[in-house]
């Protein structure tokens, strides 16, 4: 048992011993006082007066019985204290098991997420920095296929030990999943984090040949992101560290990459990470993912959030319920999720070709396919899949018309085109609010639901957004 757990157990036991002694003396004095009152009620005032006059003498005269009572209470206290300390130790051990990865004996993904929340909250409160490093063993799947999973497990345990030997006591090392590891470094900037990651990379490369001999050498790639230099919340920090990791692997592996603007964020987020973000109950995870979509194109930065805000305003205007608004919020944030599979060139109006147009028009289908894998996203699917349908049936991907188009999709369609029209796009300058609204009203009944257009115009007038 570790020293801190021994001290904790001893503290609990001493507390119960002290409590047992206090209880024994206190209860005995209470008994003497009650006996004195009973004596007075019986008419024996002399006994009452003698007991109440000198409690010390009374205790001294009853010392054998008092000692016996203290002994009984201490034995009971010892028993209860022992059981309580054992329960605390068992709970502590259970918590440790819940937080520890069974193979590598370092922290698991669940604990990593909890601690990253804590460290970011602390850094934000005191104006400090936190760096996150994501490690990925290079070509590990090929290694497993060649040498078997038992050897692969040995490598994972070996690499975890290398990391533990190379970090500080305040750093938090966790197995992120598969062959990926995460290292949280409080009070550490990106430069210091890079030095630590480079040290681990170098030791891994040099030591692997000696440890595994006939097996191929093992290398590792790493991506680094720092709060608040690169991100201002947990999910964005993970996304950007992962983007940097992808960049390191894309550029040849066995190297360290600090996140920068050249890392195309969403393209660098693996399917597993997208799934983890989509399955999160925290709306900030969806906002981070939506921002990642937007940042692939300099013309669409902030687009998804703007569409969400307009969609929510329309939804409130037409009286959607709280549950419907929640689904609309997620759908509008993720309406362009499928653009993860399109290139910037395919989305550029100036370079749009027939094939590029077809590739771009596929993004609602691709977005819905991604979401379909996540059970929590079922209510969001219709809005994402059908937000490019037209009210007259001329849209895509399913040529739905009128009320057959899901209501969230009809709302998002208006919000999407309004934000697009009021911002610069390749080959076109932004329109004024009034010009954009005029175009939307002209398309009422053909591209957009007339009732929703009316609600949108009314909402914009109330918000004072009708000026040029």
BARO-672799 format. One record per residue (C-alpha): x, y, z. Coordinates in steps of 0.001 Angstrom, whole numbers. Last residue first. Layout:
N
        u        v        w
        X        Y        Z
...
END
This chain:
468
        u        v        w
   -28157    48678   -46041
   -30467    48527   -43021
   -32791    45558   -42483
   -30995    44124   -39478
   -32967    45973   -36789
   -33574    42859   -34697
   -37351    43257   -35005
   -36963    43734   -38751
   -34846    40590   -38974
   -37487    38565   -37131
   -40245    39806   -39433
   -38175    38951   -42503
   -37427    35461   -41149
   -41063    34791   -40236
   -42176    35782   -43745
   -39441    33646   -45274
   -40576    30782   -43037
   -44134    31026   -44308
   -42947    31259   -47926
   -40765    28095   -47647
   -37652    28797   -49726
   -36269    28007   -53184
   -39400    28502   -55270
   -42104    29766   -52938
   -40007    32668   -51648
   -37041    33180   -54000
   -37754    36909   -54431
   -38008    37204   -50644
   -34512    35700   -50272
   -33107    38119   -52841
   -34696    41087   -51033
   -33278    39883   -47695
   -29775    39817   -49183
   -30203    43326   -50611
   -31511    44640   -47265
   -28631    43148   -45308
   -26063    44512   -47768
   -24480    42160   -50272
   -20940    40822   -49872
   -18634    41007   -52866
   -18485    38259   -55446
   -15682    36530   -57381
   -14751    34248   -54479
   -17169    34951   -51606
   -17547    38024   -49436
   -20221    37845   -46741
   -23863    38978   -46678
   -24959    36514   -49378
   -23493    33481   -47604
   -25026    34467   -44257
   -28450    34821   -45899
   -28059    31613   -47927
   -27358    29498   -44833
   -30050    31094   -42650
   -32707    30460   -45313
   -31639    26857   -45943
   -31283    26239   -42195
   -34995    26911   -41696
   -36101    24599   -44496
   -33713    21894   -43213
   -35107    22194   -39663
   -38662    21811   -41078
   -37932    18564   -42917
   -38621    18872   -46670
   -41832    16975   -47413
   -43689    20179   -46509
   -42851    21653   -49899
   -40603    19635   -52193
   -37980    16899   -51958
   -35547    16501   -54835
   -33422    14026   -52817
   -29906    15571   -52851
   -30652    18275   -53883
   -32900    21143   -54940
   -35518    21493   -57695
   -38507    20351   -55633
   -40352    23695   -55534
   -39376    24321   -51868
   -35734    23706   -52687
   -33557    21070   -50982
   -30099    22260   -49922
   -30743    21849   -46178
   -31799    18228   -46741
   -29055    16046   -45244
   -28019    18287   -42345
   -31542    19115   -41176
   -32719    15516   -41558
   -29731    14043   -39649
   -29958    16078   -36418
   -32588    13911   -34696
   -30445    10815   -35261
   -27281    12466   -33867
   -27171    10713   -30486
   -26848     7337   -32242
   -23603     8319   -33951
   -22856     6409   -37146
   -25605     8244   -39012
   -23763    11520   -38426
   -20947    10648   -40828
   -23391     9417   -43459
   -25491    12567   -43007
   -22466    14761   -43711
   -21556    12740   -46796
   -25058    13048   -48196
   -25168    16805   -47557
   -21639    17113   -49098
   -22516    15486   -52442
   -23446    18810   -54014
   -19794    19866   -53744
   -18558    16884   -55731
   -21237    17426   -58375
   -20260    21077   -58699
   -16585    20134   -58936
   -17382    17637   -61681
   -19341    20243   -63616
   -16632    22817   -63012
   -16348    25510   -60333
   -13108    27518   -60550
   -14520    30964   -59823
   -17250    29674   -57505
   -14640    28044   -55228
   -16134    25000   -53466
   -14367    22427   -55641
   -11139    24375   -55209
   -11473    24264   -51418
   -11636    20485   -51622
   -14586    18370   -50575
   -14751    15418   -48171
   -14727    17452   -44947
   -17462    19393   -46713
   -19877    16844   -45261
   -19974    18757   -41971
   -21642    21715   -43690
   -24931    21532   -41744
   -23075    20808   -38488
   -23857    23982   -36547
   -27315    24168   -38121
   -28072    20557   -37184
   -26870    20984   -33593
   -28952    24110   -33003
   -31971    22652   -34783
   -31878    19592   -32527
   -31820    21822   -29415
   -34568    24028   -30867
   -36775    20987   -31428
   -36217    19850   -27838
   -37056    23340   -26476
   -40197    23535   -28626
   -40352    25474   -31886
   -42554    28586   -31885
   -42104    30050   -35387
   -40043    32998   -34052
   -37984    30737   -31807
   -36971    28656   -34799
   -36181    31762   -36859
   -33849    33042   -34101
   -32289    29585   -33752
   -31633    29445   -37484
   -30006    32909   -37435
   -27667    31912   -34572
   -26833    28542   -36129
   -26090    30061   -39521
   -23690    32530   -37846
   -22001    29658   -35991
   -21590    27689   -39204
   -20171    30653   -41150
   -17510    31716   -38623
   -14679    31291   -41142
   -16302    30610   -44524
   -14188    32711   -46902
   -10826    31528   -45512
   -11765    27932   -46359
   -10759    24977   -44173
   -11580    27160   -41185
   -15313    26617   -41606
   -15175    22858   -41065
   -13002    23263   -37946
   -15408    25865   -36596
   -18199    23308   -36923
   -16127    20747   -35001
   -15354    23222   -32232
   -19013    24232   -32044
   -20003    20581   -31851
   -17619    20060   -28925
   -18900    23265   -27294
   -22374    21704   -27331
   -21208    19261   -24636
   -23054    15949   -24684
   -20178    14421   -26663
   -21018    11770   -29251
   -20233    14183   -32094
   -16819    14971   -30616
   -15904    11313   -30135
   -17109    10435   -33616
   -15035    13209   -35169
   -12070    11911   -33177
   -12534     8381   -34495
   -12927     9648   -38039
    -9538    11360   -37817
    -9170    15121   -37548
    -6437    16323   -39892
    -8813    17302   -42662
   -10681    19288   -40017
    -7747    21401   -39079
    -5845    22167   -42262
    -2480    22636   -40498
     -907    25593   -42293
    -2278    27934   -39641
       18    26496   -37000
       19    23573   -34565
     3422    22460   -33331
     4770    19410   -35211
     7175    16768   -33921
     8830    14138   -36114
     9042    10399   -36798
     6486    10709   -39608
     7120    11897   -43202
     5231    15137   -43684
     1787    13508   -43452
     2638    12056   -40058
     3695    15420   -38649
      699    17139   -40269
    -1652    14564   -38773
     -162    15241   -35343
     -618    19003   -35827
    -4280    18441   -36701
    -4621    16215   -33645
    -3202    18953   -31434
    -5656    21307   -33119
    -8667    19115   -32544
    -7698    18421   -28927
    -7292    22145   -28209
   -10572    22943   -29956
   -12320    20409   -27724
   -10797    21785   -24530
   -11398    25488   -25029
    -9477    28606   -26077
    -7205    27202   -28771
    -3794    27868   -30354
    -2021    30285   -28027
    -4557    29756   -25218
    -4020    26827   -24532
    -1231    25125   -26447
    -1260    22600   -29285
     1343    19931   -30032
     1388    17035   -32504
     3601    13993   -32163
     5078    11238   -34318
     6646     8046   -32977
     9265     5627   -34188
     9853     1911   -33688
    12708      -25   -35244
    11833    -3329   -36904
    12011    -6478   -34845
    15246    -8406   -34566
    16388    -6359   -31568
    13240    -5374   -29650
    14991    -3576   -26805
    18153    -2418   -28576
    16390    -1389   -31802
    13682      394   -29824
    16086     2428   -27688
    17248     4947   -30277
    13880     5684   -31897
    11949     5852   -28637
    14654     7929   -26920
    14577    10473   -29762
    10775    10760   -29850
    10558    11120   -26048
    13176    13902   -26041
    11463    15564   -29008
     8170    15562   -27120
     9780    17205   -24094
    11503    19847   -26256
     8263    20507   -28131
     6404    20951   -24845
     9001    23500   -23749
     8475    25456   -26975
     4674    25120   -26878
     4414    26642   -23427
     4181    24683   -20193
     2426    25576   -16929
      457    22313   -17148
     1669    19590   -19551
    -1082    17183   -20629
      317    14179   -22504
    -1872    12075   -24769
    -1077     8657   -26218
    -2245     7052   -29463
    -1582     3390   -30315
    -5163     2347   -29674
    -6841     5151   -27728
    -5847     8249   -25782
    -3583     6382   -23380
    -2853     8935   -20717
       73    10911   -19321
     -584    13807   -16947
     2334    16115   -16155
     2796    17373   -12568
     5361    14684   -11703
     7522    15658   -14661
     8010    13665   -17855
    10651    11424   -19433
    10421     8252   -17345
     6652     8152   -17752
     7000     8560   -21527
     9486     5697   -21792
     7190     3565   -19621
     4234     4201   -21944
     6446     3256   -24905
     7290      -93   -23315
     3671     -863   -22476
     2596      -82   -26056
     5511    -2070   -27485
     4681    -5106   -25365
     1084    -4900   -26583
     2336    -4937   -30182
     4428    -8009   -29414
     1273    -9741   -28240
     -682    -8307   -31170
     1370   -10096   -33798
     4683    -9407   -35526
     3782    -8423   -39078
      139    -7422   -38690
      841    -5654   -35409
     3734    -3689   -36957
     1569    -2803   -39965
    -1051    -1438   -37570
     1673      464   -35711
     2900     2295   -38806
     4190     5157   -36632
     3295     5221   -32937
     1033     8222   -32373
     1668    10886   -29743
     -712    13759   -28896
      849    16606   -26900
    -1305    19121   -25037
      154    22319   -23628
    -1338    24351   -20808
     -775    28073   -20301
    -1515    30414   -17393
    -3900    33364   -16938
    -5010    32337   -13447
    -8620    31415   -14176
    -7980    30205   -17713
    -5128    27964   -16602
    -7282    26456   -13848
   -10197    25792   -16212
    -7805    24344   -18773
    -6225    22061   -16171
    -9581    20842   -14856
   -11076    20109   -18281
    -7861    18361   -19316
    -8109    16303   -16139
   -11594    15020   -16928
   -10814    14200   -20572
    -7614    12380   -19625
    -9454    10433   -16926
   -11871     9039   -19503
    -9116     8297   -22035
    -7122     6150   -19609
    -4348     6968   -17162
    -1233     4808   -17233
    -1042     1097   -16460
     -196      260   -20113
    -2575    -2669   -20506
    -5371    -1997   -18010
    -5661     1718   -18663
    -6161     3417   -15314
    -9014     5738   -14312
   -11605     3112   -13379
    -8924     1074   -11592
    -7941     4152    -9588
   -11549     4809    -8669
   -11930     1199    -7553
    -8746     1454    -5454
   -10042     4619    -3806
   -13371     2961    -3138
   -11646      -50    -1617
    -9395     2174      515
   -12385     4192     1752
   -14250      984     2582
   -11225     -389     4427
   -10910     2830     6412
   -14611     2652     7335
   -14379     -979     8420
   -11303     -259    10532
   -12871     2837    12042
   -16043      923    12905
   -14047    -1821    14640
   -11734      618    16403
   -14699     2731    17522
   -16436     -352    18916
   -13271    -1311    20785
   -12868     2261    22004
   -16466     2349    23229
   -16022     -904    25174
   -12750      278    26717
   -14295     3620    27693
   -17186     1779    29378
   -14766     -447    31325
   -12773     2554    32418
   -15952     4322    33578
   -17020     1238    35560
   -13633     1038    37271
   -13471     4851    37778
   -16832     5182    39529
   -15414     6914    42604
   -13153     8974    40396
   -16040     9958    38145
   -18110    11069    41099
   -15167    12952    42598
   -14705    14812    39312
   -18428    15574    39131
   -18228    17355    42494
   -21310    19293    43524
   -23725    17592    41114
   -23210    14119    42538
   -23206    15274    46154
   -26296    17400    45673
   -28275    14608    43993
   -27242    12095    46661
   -28361    14493    49418
   -31601    15238    47569
   -32780    11628    47738
   -36442    12411    47190
   -37013     9919    44374
   -37177    12795    41890
   -33869    14055    43208
   -32324    10623    42681
   -33657    10569    39104
   -31966    13890    38477
   -28687    12528    39825
   -28979     9404    37657
   -29530    11605    34595
   -26401    13599    35457
   -24345    10457    36003
   -25548     9016    32664
   -24701    12232    30867
   -21243    12104    32392
   -20908     8544    31127
   -22132     9521    27639
   -19568    12304    27453
   -16697    10153    28702
   -17462     7291    26296
   -18322     9559    23337
   -15108    11528    23695
   -13095     8310    23876
   -14855     6798    20831
   -14371     9985    18802
   -10663    10011    19582
   -10386     6376    18468
   -12510     7147    15350
   -10239    10013    14356
    -7166     7891    15012
    -8539     5192    12647
    -9313     7692     9877
    -5876     9270    10138
    -4172     5862    10075
    -6023     4914     6860
    -5032     8207     5196
    -1410     7792     6281
    -1323     4262     4850
    -2930     5555     1611
     -273     8251     1322
     2517     5706     1904
     1402     3444     -955
        0        0        0
END
